[in-house]
Amino acid sequence: MPDVIDRLLASDEPSIRWKVRSRVLGEPEESLADLRREIKDSPRVSALLSNRDESGRIFRQNQTYRKWKGAHWVFVHLADIGYPTGDPKLIPMRDQVQDFDFGPLVTKKFRDGEWPPRVNGRARFCASLPGNALFSTVALGLVNERCREFAELLIRTQWRDGGWNCDRNPEAHVSSFWETLIPLRGLIAYARYAGDDEAKEAADRAAEVFLSRRLFRRIGDGEVMNPQFTRLRYPCYWRYDILFGLKVMAEGGYISDPRCADALDLLESKRLPDGGWPAEERFYALTKDLSSRSETVSWGGVSKTRMNEWVTADALGVLRAAGRTI
């Protein structure tokens, strides 16, 4: 439905226009430089960065992961909405995120085999943290020597089935969707940037965690693993839904795998009569204070009948990557 594309191209949000022109219409990045500068100067980015101090960091170091206004999450948002690459003003925030997620002390303990903790031989830690840091740093064009350390951390702690899990219950023996998708995304970005075969092989193994389950179905009986996986949102933060899963499959070149078909069919079934897609739920609240899980900006409304621009732009990008009609 071309009219929905026209509506998105007329959006007040330059990031929506960037997602459509780059991911849906396939325009080359060199033709989008002016649009990416508009993103940098947009009210949304100004709001996201409004808590930076004079050093360029957001809050104190121990608040880096504060949901959802901490530097960790702001850095991810900027990477996902088309903020221009190579901005040196973001380096203090990059360093803040990297130091929080995998600082020098933790790095030494990792080298010495003292971290992360292991239960029944499996590493148990929040792999989504270094995964997000790796993805964001690459996407924002701020790669440094520490990116290889993050990639190595993920590769060396990968479970035998291809993913990661922070659950310290000794009986937990299967990777978590929530703790695997974001590390997969980081490894995809780094492998492509660095031409790193080891990171690519680790990404391929991680992708199998999702593909073997057709992105939302149990292996044993084919039933839906978790009803939350089937509901659309933006952003997902560290959680999972089929749209986020398909988006990462597209980024890694796995979207043509026939095991993505069920999730693609389900996504298409959720299309509204006007050609867009709704946000069926959201994982954030809007507040001016620092309440946990509160946002500085809105990512569109939640409604069963109204299009959400962010969900729609990503859905169209996924369908285009899969070669389906948009």
Disulfide bonds with the S-S distance in Angstrom:
none
